[in-house]
Amino acid sequence: MPSARDKLLGQFRELVVERLEKIGKNLMKLEGTPDPEAAKAALRELHGLKGEARMMGFADINTLVHEMEELVRSAEKGGYALQPQSTDALLVASDAVTVMSGAGQGAPVDLPRLLDWLKQRIEAEKQLHPGAEPAPPLPPPRSSPAQNVIVPDAPRPSVPPPPQKSGSGTSPNQVPPPKTEGKIEASVIRISQQSLETLTSSVTGLLQRNRRRELSAARGLRLARELSQLHRMAEDMGPAGAAIATRLQKAKEVAAELQRDGKLLANEELRDLTQLSEEVQAMRMLPLAVLFEPYPRMVRDLSRELGKEVELKVEGEDTRVDRSVLESLKDPLMHLVRNALDHGLEPRDERTDASKSPRGHLTLSARREGERLLLRVEDDGRGLDPQKLRAAAVRKGLIGGEEAQALSDDSARDLIFLPGFSSKEAATEISGRGVGLDVVRTRMVALGGEATVESEPGRGSAFELRVPVSLTVAPLLFVEVGSERLCITAANVDRALKIEAGAARELAGRPAVAVDDALVPFASISSILGAAPERPPADGELVLVVKGRGQSAAIAVDRVLEERVQAVLPLKGVLSGYQHLSGATALADGSLAMVLSAAHLVATAQGQRARLAAVAGKAAPKKRRIMVVDDSPLTRELLSGLLEAVGFEIINANDGAEALERLVREAVDLVVTDLEMPRVDGLELTRRLKSHPTLSSLPVVIVTTRGSEADKKRGMEAGADGYVTKGDLVRQDLVDVVSRLLV
């Protein structure tokens, strides 16, 4: 069981990765281009990282990030446009922070040499842009109790052999970026992939156990029926069986009550589990920004290594897809981008000779098309020459000469997806050694998607990946109706049975069948699909008792084949408009079997739509509340944990603007706020609260990295009731201040 310190340290490392990704993205925008907004965003992340490192006891990271902040500020007079050498230094420093924090692996860090390089770049930027404002000085280092209380054994990074300096304009040997192979960072949704997969599997297992509970309730009903028959037999025995009949009557009543309670509980469980399953699926959806995040840095580094100038454009970062789909796209997308950089885009001289812009353009874009994701990798490079592709395929023995000449240009371009195909004679480290695009297409097909290419010689290429937005893995019951193989989610099937003689009935003028002394609507799948007219049930006919939204129906099928766990693929195009279909699943022969909607089957058999049950929530008990306002998730977690441990109820706000909006609607007893935040900072929040007609008496405590007397004076002048520096933050300090103010 991880300790509280280990948990907090893990959260810090996740946040380091998240912040550095944002910092790197904004630094890319600043290279040679003025962009004050990107600079402010980078400085905000650097400042937050500096404060968090100080709180966690990472003094060296605190010092390094301060110099990074100073370097960005040194270019302020030029609109924050950084020289490429300065961007190099900042990116190498970012990699070093990852290593020093333990959030990633890499060569040991020579901190003095790295700090010296940053200071050289600061001077170079100041000479280019004289008059820049320096960053606020670091608070004096001290051995605070926080370093012992929060992280008693915070790791100290080792010092490596120094990188070699080569003047003020060139960079030392760079610290290699941490390895990002493998799983996509879990920090994005604050839950590890393993935990999410376990949760998904658990929900599926609970749904299956709910099926068994339903079967148990049905057996209870059969027990009650047997007891009823024994009761009648005992009564027929006359006085000798009277006592037995009485006991059997009581046993029958208990069995009937147990059956009713079991069925009610199973229905309630199914309702709640269905809602939980939907929530879990929503948790699995992530924005593509997680997938696109490393590419600005990667494209910059690889293009420079190849001696090319490339401008990257990213679109559709907010598009959300299932986490497993996102993970499956990682390697194919990397392969396509590397191919575009290595094979597609030309060097500057070649582009100039072709009357193109000296800088190549690479675009990563994504958009939703119904329940499908369209991911596009487009460049304005050499393009694909169909004739050269035909010749390469013949040379490698993939097809014959006559067959190659008979191919259309589109078919010729499709040759690049054949296993072993490559039109490049020399292997490179960038795009691989003999690895073709067949892997990309194979993975897309495995996801129920496809990979295609459009290209024009001399104008560029565009690769498109189309995959389902989400993948749901569930146990499916395969059935046969005529010559068709269909599926129903197994969790929605109570059981399979044959209709007994004389069990056919009518219910509200519609066909029905008696199942365990209860009448349930009847319909055949053929009639529901419109392939046959509606008809009454036949004796001996095979039916599935299907549940949907708390109701049941007997659905006739020809044969039950098997139950198997399969990936359910969302439908697209015309099929997405059919309400009786909830998805499709791939069969071993490559064909698709349609997954029928259980809710629609039941509703159709009943002649009405299924109703959705509402879940009533219970109001939480009212407690004394404190609002924690900080734009750093880690700081909010730390402060909230400290205050919750002594019995306070905590609500959080991301910045002062959100705090003001919520405080108008929600009552709290005290506010704990950071000083520097986007939109409305801590000082402005304090001023507004103290001048508010109804909130002026609300105590405010400022918690910040700024510990100078001038900063404390500014806080108190704004109206703060308490001031605590993060470097001195220990549990008792904060608790004492809060307790004093709430007396």
C-alpha positions in Angstrom: 0.0 0.0 0.0 1.7 3.3 -1.1 2.2 5.8 1.7 0.7 9.3 1.5 4.2 10.7 0.7 4.6 8.2 -2.2 1.1 9.1 -3.6 1.9 12.9 -3.4 5.3 12.4 -5.0 3.6 10.4 -7.8 1.1 13.2 -8.4 4.0 15.7 -8.5 5.8 13.7 -11.2 2.7 13.4 -13.3 2.2 17.1 -13.0 5.8 17.8 -14.0 5.2 15.9 -17.2 1.9 17.7 -17.9 3.4 21.2 -17.2 6.5 20.5 -19.3 4.4 19.4 -22.2 2.6 22.8 -22.1 5.8 24.7 -21.6 7.4 22.9 -24.6 4.4 23.6 -26.8 4.5 27.3 -26.0 8.3 27.5 -26.5 7.8 26.1 -30.0 5.6 29.1 -30.7 8.2 31.6 -29.4 11.1 30.4 -31.6 11.8 33.4 -33.8 8.2 34.6 -33.6 6.8 37.2 -31.1 3.9 35.7 -29.2 3.2 37.4 -25.9 0.2 35.1 -25.1 2.3 31.9 -25.6 5.1 33.5 -23.4 2.6 34.3 -20.6 1.3 30.8 -20.8 4.8 29.3 -20.6 5.7 31.7 -17.7 2.6 30.7 -15.8 3.4 27.0 -16.1 7.1 27.7 -15.1 6.0 29.7 -12.1 3.6 27.0 -11.0 6.3 24.3 -11.5 8.8 26.3 -9.5 6.4 26.6 -6.5 5.5 23.0 -6.6 9.1 21.9 -6.7 9.9 24.1 -3.7 7.0 22.7 -1.8 8.1 19.1 -2.5 11.7 19.8 -1.5 13.3 19.8 -5.0 15.6 22.8 -4.4 17.7 22.1 -7.5 14.6 22.0 -9.8 13.4 25.2 -8.2 16.7 26.9 -9.1 16.8 25.5 -12.6 13.2 26.5 -13.4 13.9 30.0 -12.1 16.6 30.4 -14.7 14.3 29.1 -17.4 11.8 31.7 -16.3 14.5 34.4 -16.4 15.5 33.4 -19.9 11.9 33.7 -21.3 11.5 37.1 -19.6 14.8 38.3 -21.0 13.2 38.3 -24.5 10.2 40.4 -23.4 11.3 43.6 -25.2 11.3 41.6 -28.5 7.8 40.3 -28.0 9.3 37.2 -26.3 10.7 35.9 -29.7 13.5 33.5 -28.7 16.6 32.7 -30.7 16.8 29.0 -31.7 19.8 28.6 -29.3 17.7 29.8 -26.4 14.9 27.5 -27.3 17.5 24.6 -27.4 18.6 25.6 -23.9 15.1 25.7 -22.5 14.1 22.4 -24.1 17.2 20.7 -22.7 16.5 22.2 -19.3 12.9 20.8 -19.5 14.3 17.4 -20.2 16.6 17.8 -17.2 13.7 18.7 -14.9 11.9 15.5 -16.0 15.0 13.4 -15.1 15.7 15.3 -11.8 12.1 14.8 -10.7 12.1 11.1 -11.4 9.3 11.5 -13.9 11.3 10.1 -16.8 14.6 8.5 -17.6 17.7 10.0 -19.2 21.4 10.8 -18.8 22.4 12.3 -15.4 22.2 16.0 -15.3 25.2 18.3 -14.9 23.3 21.1 -13.1 26.1 23.7 -12.8 26.9 23.5 -16.5 23.2 23.6 -17.5 22.6 26.7 -15.3 25.7 28.3 -16.8 24.3 27.7 -20.3 21.0 29.3 -19.4 22.7 32.3 -18.0 24.8 32.7 -21.2 21.6 32.6 -23.2 20.0 35.2 -20.8 22.8 37.6 -21.5 22.6 36.9 -25.3 18.9 37.7 -25.3 19.4 40.8 -23.2 22.0 42.1 -25.6 19.5 41.5 -28.5 16.7 43.0 -26.4 18.1 45.4 -23.9 16.0 46.7 -21.0 14.1 43.5 -20.2 12.6 43.1 -16.7 14.3 40.4 -14.6 12.2 37.6 -13.1 11.4 38.0 -9.4 14.3 36.7 -7.2 14.1 33.3 -5.6 13.3 33.2 -1.9 16.4 32.4 0.1 16.9 28.6 0.5 16.1 27.2 3.9 15.8 23.9 5.5 12.0 24.0 6.1 10.0 21.5 7.9 8.0 21.0 4.8 10.9 19.2 3.1 10.8 16.7 5.9 7.0 16.5 6.4 6.0 16.3 2.8 8.8 14.4 1.1 11.3 13.3 3.7 13.5 11.4 1.2 13.0 13.6 -1.9 15.4 12.3 -4.5 18.5 14.3 -5.3 19.5 14.1 -8.9 23.1 13.0 -9.7 25.5 15.4 -11.4 26.8 14.0 -14.8 29.8 14.9 -16.8 29.2 18.4 -18.1 27.9 19.1 -21.6 30.5 20.8 -23.8 30.1 24.5 -24.4 31.0 25.9 -27.7 30.4 29.6 -27.4 27.4 31.6 -26.6 25.5 30.7 -29.7 25.8 26.9 -29.8 24.2 24.4 -27.5 25.9 21.7 -25.4 25.3 18.1 -25.9 21.6 17.9 -25.1 20.1 15.8 -22.3 18.1 13.2 -24.1 14.4 13.6 -23.7 12.7 11.0 -21.5 11.5 7.9 -23.2 7.8 8.2 -24.1 7.5 4.8 -25.6 4.7 2.6 -24.2 1.5 3.9 -22.6 0.2 7.4 -23.0 0.6 9.4 -19.8 -2.2 8.7 -17.3 -1.9 12.2 -15.8 -4.3 13.5 -18.3 -7.3 12.1 -16.5 -5.7 11.4 -13.1 -6.2 7.6 -13.3 -3.9 5.0 -14.6 -4.7 3.0 -17.6 -4.5 -0.2 -15.6 -7.0 1.1 -13.1 -9.3 2.2 -15.8 -9.1 -1.2 -17.5 -9.7 -2.9 -14.2 -12.8 -0.7 -13.6 -14.1 -1.5 -17.1 -13.6 -5.2 -16.5 -15.2 -5.1 -13.1 -18.3 -3.4 -14.4 -18.6 -6.1 -17.1 -18.2 -8.7 -14.4 -20.9 -7.1 -12.3 -23.3 -7.1 -15.2 -22.6 -10.8 -15.7 -23.2 -11.5 -12.0 -26.4 -9.6 -12.2 -27.5 -12.1 -14.8 -26.8 -14.9 -12.4 -28.8 -13.1 -9.7 -31.8 -13.0 -12.1 -31.4 -16.7 -12.7 -31.3 -17.3 -9.0 -34.6 -15.3 -8.6 -36.1 -17.5 -11.3 -35.1 -20.6 -9.4 -36.7 -19.1 -6.3 -40.0 -18.8 -8.2 -39.8 -22.4 -9.3 -39.2 -23.4 -5.7 -42.3 -21.5 -4.7 -44.3 -23.4 -7.4 -43.0 -26.7 -6.1 -43.9 -25.8 -2.5 -47.4 -24.8 -3.7 -47.9 -28.2 -5.4 -46.7 -30.0 -2.2 -49.1 -27.9 -0.2 -52.0 -29.0 -2.3 -50.9 -32.6 -2.0 -50.7 -32.3 1.8 -54.3 -30.8 1.9 -55.5 -33.8 -0.1 -54.2 -36.1 2.6 -56.9 -34.9 5.0 -56.4 -34.3 8.7 -53.1 -36.3 8.7 -51.6 -33.8 6.4 -53.0 -30.6 7.9 -49.9 -29.7 9.9 -47.6 -30.4 7.0 -49.9 -28.2 4.7 -49.6 -25.4 7.2 -45.8 -25.5 7.3 -45.7 -25.8 3.5 -47.9 -22.8 3.2 -45.5 -20.7 5.3 -42.5 -22.0 3.3 -44.3 -21.1 0.1 -44.9 -17.6 1.3 -41.2 -17.2 2.3 -40.0 -18.5 -1.0 -42.3 -16.2 -2.9 -41.2 -13.2 -0.9 -37.5 -14.1 -1.5 -38.2 -14.4 -5.2 -39.9 -11.0 -5.3 -37.1 -9.3 -3.3 -34.5 -10.9 -5.4 -36.1 -9.8 -8.7 -36.6 -6.3 -7.5 -32.9 -6.1 -6.3 -31.7 -7.5 -9.6 -33.7 -4.9 -11.6 -32.3 -2.1 -9.4 -28.8 -3.4 -9.8 -29.1 -3.6 -13.6 -30.4 0.0 -13.7 -27.5 1.3 -11.6 -24.9 -0.9 -13.3 -26.1 0.3 -16.8 -25.6 3.9 -15.6 -22.2 3.0 -14.1 -21.2 1.3 -17.4 -22.1 4.5 -19.3 -20.1 6.6 -16.9 -17.0 4.4 -17.2 -17.2 4.6 -21.0 -17.3 8.4 -20.7 -14.2 8.3 -18.4 -12.4 6.4 -21.2 -12.8 9.3 -23.6 -9.7 11.5 -23.9 -8.9 14.5 -26.1 -6.5 14.0 -29.0 -4.3 16.7 -27.5 -2.9 13.9 -25.5 -1.8 12.2 -28.7 -0.6 15.3 -30.4 1.3 16.9 -27.5 4.8 15.5 -28.3 4.8 16.3 -32.0 5.8 20.0 -32.0 9.0 19.2 -30.2 9.6 16.0 -32.2 9.0 17.6 -35.6 11.3 20.5 -34.7 14.2 18.2 -33.6 13.9 15.7 -36.5 13.5 18.3 -39.1 16.7 20.0 -37.9 18.5 16.7 -37.8 17.4 16.1 -41.4 18.5 19.6 -42.4 14.9 20.6 -43.3 12.7 23.5 -42.3 9.2 22.3 -41.4 6.2 24.1 -40.0 3.8 21.9 -38.1 0.1 22.8 -37.8 -2.2 20.8 -35.5 -6.0 20.9 -35.7 -8.8 19.1 -33.8 -7.0 18.6 -30.6 -10.2 18.8 -28.6 -11.7 15.8 -30.5 -12.3 13.0 -27.9 -11.8 9.3 -28.5 -11.7 6.2 -26.4 -8.4 5.7 -24.5 -7.8 2.3 -26.1 -8.3 3.8 -29.6 -5.9 6.7 -28.6 -3.3 4.2 -27.5 -3.7 2.1 -30.7 -3.2 5.3 -32.9 0.1 6.2 -31.2 2.5 4.0 -33.3 0.7 4.4 -36.7 0.7 8.2 -36.3 4.3 8.3 -35.3 5.2 6.2 -38.4 3.2 8.5 -40.7 4.8 11.6 -39.3 8.3 10.2 -39.5 7.7 9.1 -43.1 6.5 12.6 -44.0 9.6 14.2 -42.5 12.1 11.7 -44.0 10.5 10.8 -47.4 7.8 13.3 -48.1 9.1 16.8 -47.4 12.1 18.1 -49.3 15.2 20.0 -48.1 15.2 23.8 -48.6 17.3 23.8 -51.8 15.1 21.2 -53.5 11.9 23.1 -52.5 13.3 26.4 -53.8 14.3 24.8 -57.1 10.7 23.5 -57.4 9.4 27.1 -56.8 8.0 26.1 -53.4 8.2 27.8 -50.1 11.6 27.1 -48.5 9.8 25.8 -45.4 7.8 22.6 -45.7 4.3 22.3 -44.2 3.0 19.3 -42.2 -0.5 19.2 -40.8 -2.0 16.9 -38.3 -5.8 17.2 -38.2 -8.7 15.3 -36.6 -12.4 15.5 -36.7 -15.5 13.4 -35.9 -17.6 11.9 -38.6 -20.6 10.5 -36.7 -19.1 7.8 -34.5 -15.9 7.6 -36.5 -12.7 9.5 -36.1 -10.9 10.9 -39.2 -7.2 11.5 -38.5 -5.2 13.1 -41.4 -1.5 13.5 -41.9 -0.8 15.9 -44.8 2.4 17.4 -46.2 3.2 19.6 -49.2 6.3 17.5 -50.2 7.3 15.4 -53.1 4.1 13.3 -53.3 3.8 9.8 -54.6 4.6 9.0 -58.2 2.4 6.1 -59.3 4.9 5.0 -62.0 7.7 4.8 -59.5 5.5 2.8 -57.1 4.7 0.3 -59.9 8.4 -0.1 -60.7 9.3 -0.6 -57.0 6.6 -3.2 -56.6 7.8 -5.2 -59.6 11.4 -4.8 -58.5 10.6 -6.4 -55.1 8.6 -9.2 -56.7 5.3 -8.2 -55.2 3.5 -8.1 -58.5 4.3 -8.8 -62.2 5.1 -6.2 -64.8 1.9 -6.6 -66.8 -0.2 -6.6 -63.6 1.6 -3.4 -62.5 0.9 -1.6 -65.7 -2.8 -2.5 -65.5 -3.2 -0.8 -62.2 -4.9 2.6 -62.0 -3.0 5.4 -60.3 -5.1 5.1 -57.2 -4.4 1.3 -57.1 -0.7 2.0 -57.6 -0.7 4.4 -54.7 -2.3 1.7 -52.6 0.7 -0.5 -53.2 2.6 1.3 -50.4 0.4 -0.7 -47.9 1.7 -4.0 -49.1 3.9 -5.9 -46.6 7.6 -5.3 -47.4 7.0 -2.5 -49.8 9.4 0.4 -49.8 10.2 2.8 -52.6 13.3 4.0 -50.7 16.5 2.2 -51.5 18.5 3.5 -48.5 17.2 2.7 -45.0 17.2 5.6 -42.5 17.0 5.8 -38.7 14.1 8.3 -39.0 11.4 6.3 -40.8 12.7 2.8 -40.2 14.6 0.0 -41.9 12.4 -1.8 -44.4 9.2 -1.2 -42.3 6.4 -0.5 -44.6 3.0 1.1 -44.1 1.3 -2.3 -44.0 1.5 -2.2 -40.2 -0.5 1.0 -40.2 -3.3 -0.5 -42.3 -3.3 -3.7 -40.3 -3.8 -1.9 -37.1 -6.5 0.2 -38.5 -8.4 -2.8 -39.8 -8.0 -4.5 -36.4 -9.8 -1.5 -34.9 -12.6 -1.8 -37.4 -11.1 1.1 -39.4 -9.2 1.8 -42.5 -6.1 3.6 -43.8 -6.0 5.4 -47.2 -3.7 7.8 -49.1 -4.2 10.7 -51.5 -1.3 12.1 -53.4 -0.2 14.2 -56.3 3.4 14.1 -57.5 5.2 17.4 -56.6 2.2 18.6 -54.5 2.3 16.4 -51.5 0.5 13.5 -49.8 -2.4 13.0 -47.3 -2.8 9.9 -45.3 -6.2 9.3 -43.7 -6.9 7.0 -40.8 -10.6 6.3 -40.0 -11.4 4.4 -36.8 -14.3 4.1 -34.4 -14.4 6.8 -31.7 -14.9 4.2 -29.0 -14.5 0.5 -28.5 -16.6 -1.4 -26.0 -15.5 -4.8 -25.0 -18.4 -7.0 -23.8 -19.6 -10.6 -23.7 -21.9 -11.2 -26.6 -24.4 -14.0 -27.2 -24.3 -15.1 -30.8 -27.6 -16.3 -32.3 -28.7 -17.5 -35.7 -31.9 -16.3 -37.5 -32.3 -17.8 -40.9 -28.9 -17.5 -42.5 -27.9 -14.5 -40.5 -25.6 -14.5 -37.5 -26.6 -11.8 -35.0 -25.5 -10.8 -31.5 -27.2 -9.6 -28.3 -25.2 -8.3 -25.3 -25.1 -11.3 -23.0 -25.8 -9.2 -19.9 -29.2 -8.4 -21.3 -30.2 -12.1 -21.8 -31.8 -13.7 -18.8 -32.0 -17.2 -20.3 -32.9 -19.3 -23.3 -35.9 -21.7 -23.2 -38.4 -23.5 -25.3 -42.0 -22.5 -25.2 -44.1 -25.1 -23.4 -47.3 -26.4 -24.9 -50.2 -24.0 -24.2 -48.0 -21.2 -23.0 -49.0 -18.8 -25.8 -51.0 -15.9 -24.6 -52.1 -12.3 -25.4 -51.1 -9.2 -23.5 -52.8 -5.9 -24.3 -53.8 -7.4 -27.7 -50.2 -8.4 -28.5 -48.5 -11.8 -28.6 -47.2 -13.0 -25.3 -45.9 -16.1 -23.6 -46.1 -17.4 -20.0 -42.7 -17.6 -18.4 -42.6 -18.6 -14.7 -46.3 -17.8 -14.3 -45.7 -14.3 -15.6 -46.8 -13.0 -19.0 -44.0 -11.4 -21.1 -44.4 -9.9 -24.6 -43.3 -12.0 -27.5 -41.8 -11.2 -30.9 -39.5 -12.9 -33.3 -36.3 -11.2 -34.5 -37.4 -11.7 -38.0 -40.6 -9.7 -37.4 -38.7 -7.0 -35.6 -36.3 -6.7 -38.5 -39.2 -6.5 -40.9 -38.3 -9.8 -42.6 -41.6 -11.5 -41.5 -45.0 -10.5 -40.3 -45.9 -10.4 -36.6 -47.1 -13.8 -35.3 -48.0 -15.6 -32.1 -45.5 -17.9 -30.4 -45.4 -21.6 -31.4 -45.1 -24.6 -29.1 -41.5 -25.7 -28.7 -40.1 -22.5 -30.2 -36.7 -21.3 -28.9 -36.8 -17.9 -27.3 -34.4 -15.7 -25.3 -35.8 -13.8 -22.3 -34.3 -10.4 -23.0 -34.1 -7.6 -20.5 -33.9 -3.9 -21.4 -34.3 -0.9 -19.1 -35.9 -3.0 -16.3 -38.4 -4.8 -18.6 -38.4 -8.2 -20.3 -39.6 -9.8 -23.5 -39.4 -13.3 -25.1 -37.5 -13.0 -28.4 -37.6 -15.9 -30.8 -34.4 -17.1 -32.5 -33.6 -20.1 -34.6 -30.5 -21.2 -32.8 -28.2 -20.1 -30.0 -24.5 -20.5 -31.1 -22.1 -19.3 -28.4 -21.2 -16.6 -25.9 -17.9 -14.8 -26.5 -16.3 -11.5 -25.3 -15.9 -9.3 -28.3 -15.1 -5.6 -29.2 -18.4 -3.9 -30.2 -17.8 -1.3 -33.0 -20.0 1.7 -33.4 -22.0 1.9 -36.7 -21.5 4.6 -39.4 -23.3 5.8 -42.4 -26.7 4.5 -43.2 -26.5 1.7 -40.5 -26.2 4.3 -37.7 -29.8 5.4 -38.3 -31.3 2.0 -37.4 -32.5 2.1 -33.8 -32.6 -1.7 -33.4 -28.8 -1.9 -34.0 -26.3 -0.9 -31.2 -23.1 -1.8 -33.0 -21.3 -4.5 -34.9 -18.5 -7.0 -34.1 -15.9 -8.6 -36.4 -16.0 -12.3 -37.0 -13.1 -14.6 -37.6 -13.7 -14.6 -41.4 -13.6 -10.8 -41.5 -17.3 -10.3 -41.9 -19.4 -8.3 -39.4 -22.2 -9.5 -37.2 -24.7 -6.9 -36.1 -25.3 -6.3 -32.4 -29.0 -5.9 -31.6 -30.2 -3.3 -29.1 -31.8 -5.1 -26.2 -33.8 -2.1 -25.2 -35.2 -1.7 -28.7 -36.1 -5.4 -28.9 -38.0 -5.2 -25.6 -39.7 -2.0 -26.5 -40.7 -3.3 -29.9 -42.2 -6.5 -28.5 -44.2 -4.4 -26.0 -45.3 -1.9 -28.6 -43.8 1.0 -26.7 -40.6 2.7 -25.9 -38.7 1.6 -22.8 -38.8 4.1 -20.0 -35.6 5.3 -18.3 -35.5 5.1 -14.6 -34.2 8.1 -12.7 -31.7 7.7 -9.9 -32.4 9.8 -6.9 -29.4 11.3 -5.1 -29.0 12.0 -1.4 -28.0 15.3 -0.1 -24.6 15.3 1.6 -24.5 16.4 5.3 -23.7 20.0 5.8 -20.2 20.7 7.2 -18.0 23.7 7.8 -16.4 24.5 4.4 -13.2 26.0 3.2 -12.6 27.0 -0.4 -9.1 26.3 -1.8 -8.2 28.5 -4.8 -5.1 27.5 -6.8 -4.4 26.9 -10.5 -2.1 24.0 -9.6 -3.8 20.7 -9.2 -1.0 19.4 -7.0 -1.2 22.4 -4.6 -5.0 22.0 -4.4 -4.6 18.3 -3.6 -2.0 19.1 -0.9 -3.9 21.9 0.8 -7.2 20.0 0.5 -5.7 16.9 2.1 -4.2 18.9 5.0 -7.5 20.6 5.8 -9.7 17.5 5.2 -7.5 15.6 7.7 -8.7 17.9 10.5 -12.4 17.7 9.6 -13.1 20.5 7.1 -15.2 20.1 4.0 -13.3 21.3 1.0 -14.4 22.8 -2.3 -11.9 23.8 -5.0 -11.7 26.6 -7.6 -9.1 26.8 -10.4 -8.6 30.6 -10.1 -10.0 33.8 -8.6 -12.6 34.2 -11.3 -14.1 30.8 -10.7 -13.9 31.4 -6.9 -15.9 34.7 -7.2 -18.6 33.0 -9.3 -19.0 30.1 -6.9 -18.9 32.2 -3.7 -21.9 34.1 -4.8 -23.9 30.8 -4.9 -22.1 28.7 -2.3 -21.5 29.5 1.4 -18.0 28.9 2.8 -16.4 29.8 6.1 -12.9 30.7 4.8 -10.9 31.0 1.6 -7.3 29.7 1.1 -5.9 31.2 -2.1 -2.7 31.2 -4.2 -1.2 34.6 -5.1 -0.4 34.2 -8.9 -3.2 32.8 -11.0 -4.7 33.4 -14.5 -7.7 35.7 -15.0 -8.1 36.9 -11.4 -5.1 36.5 -9.1 -5.0 36.2 -5.3 -4.6 39.9 -4.6 -7.5 40.9 -6.8 -9.6 38.1 -5.4 -8.9 39.3 -1.8 -9.7 43.0 -2.7 -13.0 42.0 -4.4 -14.0 39.9 -1.4 -13.2 42.5 1.1 -15.2 45.2 -0.8 -18.1 42.9 -1.4 -21.4 43.9 0.4 -22.0 40.4 1.8 -18.6 38.6 1.6 -16.4 41.3 3.2 -16.2 39.4 6.5 -15.1 36.2 4.9 -11.5 35.3 6.2 -8.9 35.0 3.4 -5.5 33.2 3.8 -2.9 33.6 1.0 -0.5 30.7 0.4 2.3 31.5 -2.1 5.9 31.0 -3.0 6.6 34.7 -2.6 7.9 35.1 0.9 9.5 38.6 0.9 8.3 41.3 3.3 7.2 43.4 0.4 5.0 40.6 -0.9 3.5 40.0 2.6 2.8 43.7 2.9 1.0 43.7 -0.4 -1.1 40.8 0.7 -2.1 42.3 4.0 -2.9 45.7 2.3 -5.2 43.9 0.0 -7.1 42.7 3.1 -5.7 39.1 3.6 -6.2 37.8 7.1 -3.3 35.3 6.9 -0.2 34.8 4.8 1.7 31.5 4.5 4.7 30.8 2.2 4.7 27.4 0.4 8.3 26.8 1.4 7.3 27.0 5.1 4.1 25.1 4.6 3.6 22.4 7.2 0.3 21.0 8.4 0.3 22.7 11.8 1.2 26.1 10.4 -1.8 26.1 8.1 -4.1 24.5 10.6 -3.1 27.0 13.3 -3.9 30.0 11.0 -7.2 28.5 9.9 -8.3 27.6 13.4 -7.4 31.0 14.7 -9.4 32.8 12.0 -12.5 30.5 12.5 -12.7 30.9 16.3 
